[in-house]
Amino acid sequence: MTVNPPLCFRGKKILAPMVRVGTLPMRLLALDYGADIVYCEELIDIKMLQCKRVINEVLETVDFVAPNERVVFRTCERERQRVVFQMGSADAERALAVAKLVESDVAGIDINMGCPKEYSTKGGMGAALLSDPDKIESILTALVKGVCKPVTCKIRILPSVEDTVNLVKRIEKTGIAAIAVHGRNKEERPQHPVHCDVIKAICEAVSIPVIANGGSHDFIKEYMDIETFQKATAASSVMIARAAMWNPSIFRKEGFFPLKDVMQDYLKYAVRYDNHYTNTKYCLCQMLREQLETAQGKKLHAAQSTQEICEVFEMGDFYEETRAIFEAKKMSLETETQDEDDQVDDPDVIKMAVRFDKREYPPQITPKMYLLEWCRKEKHPQPVYETVQRPLDRLFCSVVTVAERKYRSTLWDKSKKLAEQAAAIVCLRTLGVPEGKLCEGENHLINKRKREDQERLNNKDHGEDLAEPSHKKANFIEETSDRNVPKMPR
């Protein structure tokens, strides 16, 4: 196994972490143009801890997916040795848990201690940490001791040089690999001058690499200015935010690419890695800046999908071709997966290609309820459902065991509940038992429910408080099986 050397933070040109900007397309584009290291946008620890790590075989990415199926962080092999994962955290235990979750997919871990915006500081994160050195020390120490990748942090300066230097010295003692310093305090904004003298004082006070940040407004207008800013601060490396957001080809030694070419290069990555269109649109708007009032800018502002954005930049054919490649790859992978499923299937499982369509059944009547009633009538144990989820497309398949026989549908469903209903249908049809469809005529479960509800009303009239009717018990049984769904092994 090849062991890659740890990330070096000396003599580097770095893409800064920027909310809504530092997603995968921008990071890859910065690397193409000459950036040595790229930071992702700040991602909050609590949100990351809710995510599942998913291998996306269609895009060839690693995705960290939230419960609502939104991709919170996406990365790929191209950047794995160069991307630093920045998180917002105010808790050492949570920070370490997130770091362990992502460390195999990134080159380093960073804690944001400089963002002055409310969404970061309101939880005690970002620049709010600057007033709590003990918490800073506990978080960084936990990360340095708990993960194998280099740990960094990004701060803003404090009101006095002495306080800033003392804080940085304390941070250095935690064992971090480098510290990025935005040369403004938390109250200052880009129009305020960057304090190069404070960054220089920090560099003289510590031995770890110091990464200078905040020079876009005062210094960095083109590639050669990066070196000018580095010399003015005596920093080991330079981190670039807004200048790179406006035109990521700032990292090219040979000079800027035409903005039109840069935007098309960015859009190719956005399509290639299925970036959400709102994020793509935001980044392109930042590049257009004063050109937003042009005809092209107005069309971009009006675009409501990735396809529409591509058409604005005369890349409609590229979009269609890329989507066609994705669909073909997805179909090929699904076929391979189905072949694997067929090979590992238990030959004793009875299978049919069926789906559950609730429109074919009376309200609140399901095949699972019918199967449960049949098992009770025949004095069999309650049906047992085993459901798995396929990583490729996150679809579900369920096997139901009834009277020591197993049944399943060969079709995969978008939810665990639908997959279990399909398995129940296979079992009922194999047994020749009614499944409760509207087309089957009189529905004995509905009649049973009516009788139970009437009895319940009658008994209430007499002041009795009876238990819930059996159909509600059946629904409860169905609901309680929706937990702990394992992944389908690959």
C-alpha positions in Angstrom: 0.0 0.0 0.0 1.3 3.5 -1.0 1.6 5.8 2.0 1.3 9.4 0.9 3.4 12.0 2.8 1.4 14.4 5.0 0.3 17.7 3.5 3.0 20.4 3.6 1.9 24.0 4.3 5.1 25.9 3.3 5.4 27.7 0.0 1.8 26.9 -1.0 -0.9 28.8 -2.8 -4.2 27.8 -1.3 -7.9 28.2 -2.1 -9.6 29.6 1.0 -12.7 28.1 2.5 -15.7 30.0 1.2 -19.3 29.3 2.0 -21.3 28.4 -1.1 -18.2 28.7 -3.2 -15.8 26.1 -2.1 -17.7 23.1 -3.4 -16.2 20.4 -5.6 -16.3 22.2 -9.0 -14.5 25.2 -7.7 -11.9 23.2 -5.8 -11.1 21.1 -8.9 -10.9 24.2 -11.1 -8.5 25.9 -8.7 -6.3 22.8 -8.7 -6.3 22.8 -12.5 -5.2 26.4 -12.6 -2.3 25.8 -10.1 -3.6 25.9 -6.5 -1.5 23.6 -4.3 -4.2 23.0 -1.6 -7.9 23.6 -1.6 -10.2 24.1 1.4 -13.9 23.1 1.3 -16.5 25.5 2.6 -17.2 25.4 6.3 -19.5 22.5 7.2 -21.2 22.3 10.6 -20.3 19.4 12.8 -23.9 18.5 13.8 -25.0 18.5 10.2 -22.1 16.2 9.2 -22.8 13.8 12.0 -26.2 13.1 10.5 -24.7 12.1 7.2 -24.1 8.7 5.7 -20.9 8.1 3.7 -22.0 6.8 0.3 -19.8 5.7 -2.7 -21.4 7.2 -5.8 -20.3 4.8 -8.5 -22.0 6.8 -11.3 -20.1 10.1 -10.5 -17.0 8.3 -9.0 -17.3 10.4 -5.9 -17.6 9.9 -2.2 -20.8 11.6 -0.9 -21.8 12.5 2.6 -25.5 12.5 2.4 -28.0 14.0 4.9 -31.2 12.2 6.0 -33.2 14.3 3.4 -30.9 12.9 0.7 -29.1 16.2 0.1 -25.4 15.8 -0.5 -23.6 17.9 2.2 -20.0 17.2 1.1 -18.8 15.6 -2.1 -15.2 14.8 -3.0 -13.3 12.6 -5.4 -10.0 10.9 -5.9 -8.5 13.9 -7.9 -8.4 16.1 -4.8 -8.0 13.5 -2.1 -4.3 14.4 -1.3 -5.0 18.2 -1.6 -8.3 19.0 0.0 -8.6 20.2 3.6 -12.0 19.6 5.3 -13.1 22.7 7.2 -15.7 22.3 9.9 -17.5 24.6 12.2 -17.5 23.2 15.8 -17.6 24.3 19.4 -17.3 20.9 20.9 -14.2 18.7 21.0 -16.2 15.4 21.0 -18.3 16.3 18.0 -15.3 17.7 16.1 -13.4 14.5 16.6 -16.4 12.4 15.5 -16.7 14.4 12.2 -12.9 14.2 11.6 -13.0 10.4 12.0 -15.9 10.3 9.6 -14.1 12.1 6.8 -10.4 11.5 7.4 -9.9 8.7 4.9 -11.3 10.9 2.1 -9.4 14.2 2.8 -5.8 15.4 3.2 -6.3 17.5 6.4 -8.8 18.8 8.9 -9.4 22.4 9.7 -11.4 24.2 12.4 -13.0 27.5 11.5 -12.2 30.1 14.2 -12.5 33.2 12.1 -15.9 33.5 10.5 -17.7 36.6 11.9 -21.1 35.8 10.4 -24.0 35.0 12.7 -24.8 31.5 11.3 -21.3 30.5 12.5 -20.9 32.5 15.7 -24.4 31.9 17.1 -23.5 28.3 18.1 -20.2 29.4 19.7 -18.3 28.5 16.5 -16.2 30.6 14.1 -14.9 33.9 15.5 -16.8 33.3 18.8 -14.1 30.7 19.7 -11.5 33.5 19.8 -12.8 34.6 23.2 -12.6 31.0 24.6 -9.0 29.8 24.4 -9.7 26.8 26.6 -12.3 25.5 24.2 -9.9 26.2 21.3 -7.2 24.2 23.0 -9.5 21.3 23.9 -10.9 21.0 20.3 -7.5 21.1 18.6 -5.8 18.8 21.1 -8.6 16.2 20.6 -8.2 16.4 16.8 -4.4 16.2 16.8 -4.4 13.2 19.1 -7.4 11.5 17.5 -6.8 11.6 13.7 -3.8 10.7 11.5 -4.2 13.7 9.1 -2.7 17.1 9.7 -4.9 19.5 11.7 -5.1 23.3 11.0 -7.2 26.2 12.1 -8.1 29.5 10.6 -8.4 32.6 12.9 -8.9 36.3 12.7 -6.6 38.7 14.6 -7.6 40.1 18.0 -7.8 43.8 18.9 -4.2 43.8 20.2 -1.1 42.3 18.6 0.0 41.0 22.0 -3.2 39.1 22.6 -3.1 37.7 19.1 0.4 36.5 19.5 -0.3 34.9 22.9 -3.3 33.1 21.5 -1.4 31.7 18.5 1.4 30.5 20.8 -1.1 28.6 22.8 -2.6 27.2 19.6 0.8 26.1 18.4 1.3 24.0 21.6 -1.7 21.8 20.7 0.5 20.3 17.9 -1.4 21.5 14.8 0.4 21.5 11.5 -0.3 25.1 10.4 -2.4 28.2 11.2 -4.2 30.4 8.7 -4.6 34.0 9.8 -7.0 36.5 8.2 -5.4 39.8 8.8 -8.5 41.6 10.1 -10.4 41.4 13.4 -14.0 40.1 13.5 -15.5 43.5 13.3 -13.6 44.5 10.2 -14.8 43.9 6.6 -13.0 43.6 3.2 -13.0 47.4 2.7 -10.8 47.7 5.8 -7.0 47.4 5.3 -5.5 44.0 6.0 -3.0 44.1 8.9 0.1 42.7 7.4 2.2 43.8 10.4 0.1 41.5 12.7 0.5 38.5 10.5 4.2 39.2 10.4 4.4 39.4 14.2 2.7 36.0 14.4 5.2 34.5 11.9 8.0 35.7 14.0 6.5 34.3 17.2 5.8 30.7 16.1 7.6 28.0 14.3 4.7 26.3 12.5 3.7 27.5 9.0 1.5 30.6 9.0 -0.8 31.0 6.1 -1.7 34.7 5.3 -5.2 35.4 4.2 -7.2 38.6 3.5 -5.1 40.2 0.7 -7.6 40.2 -2.1 -8.8 43.8 -1.6 -5.4 45.4 -1.0 -2.9 43.3 -2.7 -3.9 40.4 -5.0 -5.1 41.5 -8.4 -3.0 39.0 -10.4 -0.7 36.0 -9.9 2.4 38.1 -9.2 0.7 39.9 -6.4 0.4 36.6 -4.4 4.2 36.8 -3.8 4.0 40.5 -2.9 1.4 39.7 -0.2 3.5 36.8 1.1 6.6 39.0 1.4 4.6 41.8 3.1 3.4 39.3 5.8 6.5 37.0 5.9 4.1 34.1 5.8 4.9 30.6 4.8 2.0 30.4 2.4 -0.9 32.5 1.0 -4.6 31.7 1.1 -6.8 33.4 -1.5 -10.6 33.9 -1.1 -12.4 36.6 -3.1 -9.8 37.0 -5.8 -10.1 33.3 -6.5 -13.9 33.4 -6.3 -14.0 36.2 -9.0 -11.6 34.3 -11.3 -9.9 31.0 -10.1 -7.3 31.3 -12.8 -5.6 33.8 -10.4 -3.5 30.7 -9.6 -2.0 30.5 -13.1 1.6 31.6 -13.4 1.0 32.4 -17.0 -1.8 34.9 -16.1 -5.6 34.9 -16.3 -7.7 32.9 -18.7 -10.5 34.8 -20.4 -13.5 34.9 -18.0 -15.7 33.2 -20.6 -13.3 30.2 -20.7 -13.1 30.1 -16.9 -16.8 30.0 -16.6 -17.2 27.2 -19.1 -14.5 25.2 -17.4 -16.3 25.7 -14.1 -19.6 24.7 -15.6 -18.1 21.5 -17.1 -17.1 20.4 -13.6 -20.5 21.4 -12.2 -22.3 19.2 -14.8 -19.7 16.4 -14.5 -20.2 16.2 -10.7 -23.9 16.9 -10.6 -23.6 20.1 -8.6 -26.9 21.6 -7.5 -27.9 24.3 -9.9 -28.4 26.9 -7.3 -24.8 26.6 -6.1 -23.6 26.6 -9.7 -25.6 29.7 -10.5 -24.3 31.5 -7.3 -20.6 30.8 -8.2 -21.1 31.9 -11.8 -22.8 35.1 -10.7 -19.8 35.9 -8.4 -17.5 35.6 -11.5 -19.7 37.8 -13.7 -19.9 40.6 -11.1 -20.4 43.9 -13.0 -21.5 41.9 -16.1 -24.7 40.7 -14.3 -26.7 43.4 -16.0 -25.7 42.2 -19.5 -28.0 40.1 -21.5 -26.0 37.0 -20.5 -26.1 38.0 -16.9 -29.9 38.4 -16.9 -30.3 35.0 -18.6 -28.1 33.4 -15.9 -30.1 35.1 -13.2 -33.3 33.7 -14.7 -32.1 30.1 -15.1 -33.9 27.5 -13.0 -31.9 24.4 -13.8 -28.4 23.2 -14.7 -29.6 22.6 -18.2 -30.8 26.2 -18.5 -27.5 27.5 -17.1 -25.7 25.4 -19.8 -27.8 26.9 -22.5 -26.9 30.5 -21.3 -23.2 29.6 -22.0 -23.9 27.7 -25.2 -23.2 24.3 -23.6 -26.5 22.6 -24.1 -25.0 19.8 -26.1 -22.4 19.2 -23.4 -25.1 18.9 -20.8 -27.1 16.4 -22.9 -24.0 14.3 -23.8 -22.9 14.2 -20.1 -26.4 13.2 -18.9 -26.6 10.5 -21.5 -23.2 9.1 -20.3 -24.5 9.1 -16.7 -27.7 7.3 -17.6 -25.8 4.6 -19.6 -23.4 4.1 -16.7 -26.2 3.9 -14.2 -28.0 1.3 -16.3 -24.8 -0.7 -16.6 -24.2 -0.6 -12.9 -27.8 -1.5 -12.1 -27.5 -4.5 -14.5 -24.2 -5.6 -12.8 -25.8 -5.2 -9.4 -28.9 -7.2 -10.4 -26.7 -9.9 -11.7 -24.8 -10.0 -8.4 -28.1 -10.0 -6.5 -29.3 -12.9 -8.5 -26.1 -14.9 -7.8 -26.2 -14.4 -4.1 -30.0 -14.9 -3.8 -31.2 -17.8 -1.6 -32.6 -20.3 -4.2 -35.4 -21.1 -1.7 -36.8 -17.6 -1.9 -40.0 -17.4 -4.0 -39.8 -14.4 -6.3 -42.2 -12.3 -8.4 -41.8 -9.0 -10.2 -44.5 -6.9 -8.3 -44.9 -3.5 -6.8 -47.3 -2.1 -4.3 -49.5 0.7 -5.6 -51.7 2.1 -2.9 -54.2 3.4 -5.4 -55.3 -0.2 -6.0 -56.3 -0.7 -2.4 -58.9 0.8 -0.1 -57.8 3.5 2.3 -55.7 2.2 5.2 -55.8 -1.4 3.8 -52.5 -3.0 2.8 -51.2 -6.4 1.8 -49.2 -6.5 5.0 -52.4 -6.3 7.0 -54.0 -9.1 5.0 -50.9 -11.3 5.5 -50.9 -10.6 9.2 -54.6 -11.5 9.4 -54.0 -14.7 7.4 -51.1 -15.8 9.7 -53.3 -15.2 12.8 -56.2 -17.2 11.3 -53.8 -20.1 10.4 -52.1 -19.8 13.7 -48.7 -19.1 12.1 -46.1 -16.8 13.7 -46.2 -13.2 12.8 -44.5 -12.4 9.4 -40.9 -11.4 9.7 -39.5 -8.8 7.2 -35.8 -8.5 6.4 -35.1 -5.3 4.4 -31.8 -4.2 2.8 -30.7 -1.1 0.9 -28.6 -1.1 -2.2 -25.7 1.5 -2.0 -25.7 2.2 -5.8 -29.1 3.8 -6.0 -30.3 3.6 -2.3 -33.3 1.4 -3.3 -34.8 -1.2 -1.0 -35.7 -4.9 -1.2 -37.5 -6.9 1.4 -37.8 -10.6 2.1 -40.8 -11.8 4.2 -40.7 -15.1 6.1 -44.1 -16.9 6.6 -44.5 -20.4 7.9 -40.7 -21.0 7.3 -40.9 -20.0 3.6 -39.4 -16.8 2.2 -40.9 -14.4 -0.4 -39.6 -11.3 -2.2 -40.2 -9.1 -5.2 -37.4 -8.9 -7.8 -38.2 -5.2 -8.2 -36.4 -2.7 -5.9 -38.4 0.1 -4.3 -37.7 3.7 -3.2 -38.7 3.1 0.4 -38.6 0.3 3.0 -42.3 0.4 3.5 -43.0 -0.1 -0.3 -40.5 -3.0 -0.4 -42.2 -4.8 2.5 -45.6 -4.4 0.9 -44.3 -5.9 -2.3 -42.9 -8.9 -0.4 -46.3 -9.4 1.3 -48.0 -9.4 -2.1 -45.6 -12.1 -3.4 -46.5 -14.2 -0.4 -50.2 -13.7 -0.7 -50.3 -14.4 -4.4 -48.2 -17.6 -3.9 -50.6 -18.8 -1.2 -53.6 -17.9 -3.3 -54.9 -15.6 -0.6 -56.8 -12.3 -1.3 -54.5 -9.3 -0.8 -57.2 -6.7 -0.3 -57.2 -5.0 -3.8 -60.3 -3.0 -4.8 -60.9 -5.3 -7.8 -61.3 -8.3 -5.5 -64.8 -7.1 -4.4 -66.0 -7.2 -0.8 -63.2 -6.5 1.6 -63.5 -8.5 4.8 -60.9 -6.3 6.6 -62.9 -3.2 5.9 -66.1 -4.9 7.2 -64.2 -6.1 10.3 -63.0 -2.5 10.9 -66.5 -1.2 10.5 -67.8 -3.7 13.1 -65.0 -2.9 15.5 -65.5 0.9 15.1 -69.2 0.5 15.7 -68.6 -1.7 18.8 -66.1 1.0 20.0 -68.7 3.7 19.6 -71.4 1.6 21.3 -69.1 0.8 24.3 -68.1 4.5 24.6 -71.8 5.3 24.9 -71.8 3.0 27.9 -68.8 4.7 29.4 -66.3 1.9 28.5 -62.8 2.7 27.2 -61.7 -0.2 25.0 -58.4 -0.8 23.4 -57.7 0.4 19.8 -59.2 -1.8 17.1 -57.1 -4.4 15.4 -56.5 -2.5 12.2 -54.6 0.2 14.2 -52.6 -2.5 15.9 -51.7 -3.9 12.5 -50.6 -0.4 11.4 -48.5 -0.2 14.5 -46.8 -3.5 13.7 -46.0 -2.2 10.2 -44.5 1.0 11.5 -42.3 -0.6 14.1 -40.5 -2.6 11.5 -39.1 0.5 9.8 -35.8 0.7 11.8 -32.2 -0.3 11.4 -32.1 -1.0 7.7 -28.8 -2.6 6.7 -26.9 -1.9 3.5 -26.9 -4.5 0.8 -23.3 -5.9 0.8 -21.3 -5.4 -2.5 
